[in-house]
Amino acid sequence: MTSASVELLVKLAEIPGRGRALLSTRHIKPGEVLLSDSPLLLYPASASSSFCSRCFRSLPSSSSTSSSAPVRCRSHCSSSPAAASFCSARCLAFHSPFLCLALSHFPISLPPELLSPALFLLAAYDLSITAPSDFHRLISLHGTTTSDVDAPTLHSLLTSILPSPPSGFSLELTAALLAKDKANAFGLMEPFDGGDRRVRAYGIYPNASFFNHDCLPNACRFDYVDQARENNTDIVVRAIHDIPEGREVCLSYFPVTWRYLERQTRLMEDYGFRCECDRCVVEKDWSDDDDEDGEEKEDEDEEGMEEEDEDEAMENMDTTGEDGEDGNFPHAYFFVRYVCDRENCGGTLAPLPPTADGTPSNLMECNVCGMLKTEDNNQQDRQKCSNGSMLH
């Protein structure tokens, strides 16, 4: 397991009822880097030419005449709408003939629910040829086949566009790969611009995939895709606050600002479980909008009233208590201190890494908009985090 330092701060363990998980190997200080992980594979969220097809950095416009102009594939896929584009000749060198031939026949008019999974399967089967050991690591990850992914249709599509079937190519393997993607993919997002964020690419990260979910996470991940450095697609996981030795380290699989019903629905649909963390135990009693079968309320008016009740409850929470642990509302302190208050952001804040001598940083970084603020919640002065340069 890779880490930003020689010392491994997390270890893999089996927890009854939760499966494989990552536990802290010692007391973790706020902001410490728990893991820096490189992807087994990356694939685009859409057939866009706005990003490098290998490292997914933003590309300059096609009309650019500078040395940074996009480098286009001149081989089989060059005449296809799905033609690959790259930020440099170095990235182009990783463009495999197998993938190039497949892209030359790729139908970009696929419906959205099939486009992204199809691009994943192309990347996965290409990995089986170019890096068999990484492909075996991908197959070893957790993932249960689900009925909501149309594996037969996608397998038929691949059969029609692949230049030659790779070793092991079968409907069963295609279905198994789709399950790995659904359970383990991390989204690499476009820069925050004040509106809804879109995913530019997805990645499968072999070590980060072992982090379990909690609606009150004690760690969060950062990515710096547009940084001009090596390994720009690595994701970095940092501690949000102190973590005792032996404690499970958890991420939130989605924004922590999501409501109870949204969270439970997503977790059941994508990961096959209901969350019973401290926060969910409290919030499930706020209303009856989520029954034992996980069904949504039939009456939208009643649901709207319950959302108002939830907002009122949040406003009236007591945010006091040692280390923010309030018996009635354990997440009140978390929302006050660790959720970004920038408009339309809702990202999670974690301190920058401690200094070389172990001194904790008093600057908190948002993992969505990248803004920095002091730990003092009354401090209003914020500055833009310059491509994460303060972290390295």
N, C-alpha and C positions, 0 to 999 in steps of 0.2 A: 504494500500500500504506500503510495507516494505521499509526501508531506512537504511543507515548506521548510521544515527543519529536519535534522537527523533524528531527533527524538519523535517517536510516534505518539501522538496525543490521544488517539482513539484505537480501539481494538475490536475485532469482530467477535461476537458472542451470540449464543442462542438463548432467547428469552421465552419462557413458556407463554403461549398465547399471542406472542408478537413475532415469532420467528427470528431470523437473523437480524442483528442490530449492532450498532456501534456504541461502545461504552468508553467513557473517559478513562485514561490510564493514570491520571493524577488530577489534582485540583487544577482546573482551567481558569485562567484570568480572562476578564472581559477583553474582547478584541483579538485574542490569540488565534492564529491560523491553525485550524484543526486538520485541514486537508486541502491540497491543491491537486486537482485531478484532470488528466487529459482524456479526451474522448476516444472510445473505440471506433466510432464512426460519427459522421455528421451528415445531415441531408437537409435540403431546403424545405421550407414550409410551403412554398409555391414555386412555380416556374418563372421566377423573377430574374431579370438580368441586372438588378441593382446592387448585387453583392457578389463577391468572389465565390466561385463554385467550390473552392476548397477551404479557404480560411474564413469566408463570410464577412470579411471587412467590406465596408461601403465602397462602391466603385465610383470614380468620377464620371461625368457625363460622357457619352460616346463621341461628342464633338470635341472633346479635349484634345489638344495637340501636344500636351506636355508629355514628359517621360512617364508620367503616372497614368496615362490613358489605359483603359481596359485592354487586356490581351485576349483576343478571341481564339477559340479553337478553329483550326484550319483544316481539320480532318473530317471524319464521317458526319458528325453532328453539326457542322458549320452552317448547313442550309436549313436546319430544323428550328422551329420556334423555341425549342427547348435547348438550343445550343449553349454550351458552357462558356462562361466568361471568367477571367481571372485578373487578379490585381498585379500579377508579375509572371515572368517566364518561369520562375521557380515554382509557383503554384501550378502552372500549366503542366509542368513536368510530371506531376502526380496524376494527371488525367489518363486513366487506363483505357486501352483500346476496347475492352469489354463494355465499359460504361459509355464510351463514346458511341459505339455502334448501337447500343440500346437506346440512347437519347435521340439518335437520328430517326427512330421510329416511334418516339414517345408521343402519345396524344395529349397535348396540354389542355384539351377541351374536356377532360375528365371532370365529373362533379367534385366539389370540394371534399366530400367525405371519402373519396377514393384517391384524390391527387396526392395528398401528403403520405398516406400509407404506401402508395405505389412507388414514390420516390425513396421512401425508406427501404423497401424491398430491393430496389435496384442497388442502393448503397450496401445493403447487407450481403447480397449475393456477390457483388463486386469484392467485398471484404473477404469472402470465402476463397477467392482466387488470389488476391494480392497480399493478404495477411491471414493465413489459415489459423494461426494461434490466437489472434484477436477474435476471429469468428467463433472459435470454440469457447472463448470467454463470454462472448455474447450469448451463445446458446446456454451457457451455465447459469445465467441470471434467472431470477424468479420471474414467472409469468404464467398465468393460467389462461388457456384459450377461451375467448369470449364469443358469444353468438352475434354481437352487434358489429363485428368486423367481417365484411364480405370476402372471406378468404378465397372461395372458389372463383369469383369474378376477377379478383386481383391476380390469382395464379394463372387464369386463362389469359389475362392481359400480358403477363410476363412471358408466357409461352410464345405469344405472337411477336414479341419485340426483342427477346434476348437473342444474341447472335448464335449462341450454342448453350445448351443446358449445363450449368455448372454441376460439379459432383454433389450428389445427394438431392438434387432438385426434385421436389415433390410437393403435392398439395399439403401433406402433413407437415413438412418442414416450413412451408410458407405460412401456415396457420400458427405454428410454434413461434416463428420469428415475429409475426404481428403481435402475439401476446407479450413477447419481450419488450417490444417497442411501447406498447400501451402502458406497461407497468413501470418502465424505467426511463423514458425519455425526459430530458430537461429542455425547456425552451430557451433559446438565446434570443433576446428581445431587441427590437429596434429602439433607438434612443428615445427617452421620454420627452415629449413635446407639449405636455399639458392635456393631451387628449387620450383616447384609448390606445394602449400599446399593442402592437402587433408582433407576432413571432416571425423572425426572419429565418431561423433554422432550428432544428432539433439535434440533440446529441445524446448518445448513450455513454454514460460515464461509469466505468466498472466498479469503482470504489464508492463513489457518492451514491450509487444506487442502493447501498445498504443502509442509508439513513432512513429511519422510519418517520412517520408523520406525527405531529402534534399541533393542535390548534393554538397552543402557547409554546412555540418553539424556543429552545435555548441556543440555537445557532441559526444563521442564515447564509445564503450563498450570494456571491458576487460574480459577475462576469464583465470582462473588459474587451469585447470583441473588436472594437475599432482601435485598440491600442496598436501602435507601430512597434511591436516587439515579437519575439519568438513566443510560441505557445499562447497566442492571443485567444484561442478558444478554450483554454483551461478554465475551470470554474474554481473559485476559492471559497471555502466555508470557514466562517469566523464565529467565535463565541459571542453571543449577545450580552451575556452577563456571566457571573461566576458559575462554574459547574463543578460540583463536588466529585471527588474521585469515585469511579465506579458507576456514575449516573449515566443513563442512556442519553445520547446526544440526538436531538430530533430537529428536523426542518419542518416548515409548513409547505405542503405541496401546492399551495395557491396563496393569494394575498390574505393576510390575517384579518383583513376588514370584512371578509365575506360573512354572511349571516349563517346561522345554524343550519337552516334547511339547505342552503346552497352548498355548504361544506359536506353535509351528510350525503346529499345526492351525488356530488362529484366523486366522493370517496367510494360509494357503492358502485357507481357506474364504471369508474376507471380502475379501481383497485380491489373491489369486492369485499369491503368491510365497512362497518360503522365505527365511528370514533367515539370513545368513551373517556376522553381526557377530562381533566378537571373543569375546563371551560365548558365543554359540551354537557357535562353532568349538570352544571348550573343553568345553561341556556335552554336546555330541553324543557325545563319547568316554567319558562317564561310564557309559553303559549301552547296551544294544542295543534300547531301547524305541522307537526311531524308525529304521526302515530307509530305504533309498534311495527307496522309493516312498511314504514318509510314513505307512505303515500302523501301527496300534496293535498292541501285543503281544496275543497271543491268551490268554495265561495271566495272570489277574489276580494270582495269588499271586506270580509272578515280578515283575510290575510293582510290587507293593507292596514287595518286597525291594529293587528298584532305587531306589525313592523313599527308602528308608532309607539306602541307600548314598549317595545324593545329599545327604541331610541331613548325613551324617557328613562328606562331603567339604567341605560348606560350613563345618562347625564347625572343621575342621582347616586352613582356608585361612590363608595368610600374608598379613596385611594391611599389610605394610610395602612401601616402595618410593616413589620420587619421584612426587609427585602421584597416588599411589595406583595407579600403573601397574606391576602385577606381571606378569611374563612368563608365569607358569603359570596364574594365576587373576586376570585383569584386572578382575573385578567384585567381588573381596573387599572392597577399600577402599570401593567405591561402597555396598555393603550396610551397612557399618559406619557410614558418615558420612551418607548421603543417603536412607536408608529409615527411615521413622517406626517407632519401636519401641513405639508405643501398641498395646495389645491389640486384635486384630482389625482393625487399620487398614491397615498396609502401604503407606501413601501415600509420595509422594516429597517430600523436603525441598529447598527452595531458599531462599537468603538473601532477606531483604527488600531492596528497592532501595537502592542507595547514597544517602547524603545529598546535598544540593545541591552540596556542595564535592567530591563524588566519594569520600568516605570510605565504605569497605565497611561493611555492617551485620554485626553479630555474632549476629543473630537469624535463625534458620531457621524457615520456615513450612511446615507440611504441607499439601499440596494436596488432601488428603482430609478430615482431621478438623479442620484449621485451627489446631492447637496450635502454639505457639511454643516454641523451645528455643534455648539458646545453642549456638554451634559446638562448645563443649567437650562431648565425648560423655559425660563423667562428670557433667555438670550434670543434676540431676533435677528442678529446679524448672521447671514449665511453666505457662503462663497461656493462657487462651482468647483467640484472635484475635477481637476484637470486630468481626465483619462486615467484616473487611479494612480497617477505617478507618485503620490505620497506613500503608496503601499509597497513600493519596491526600491 
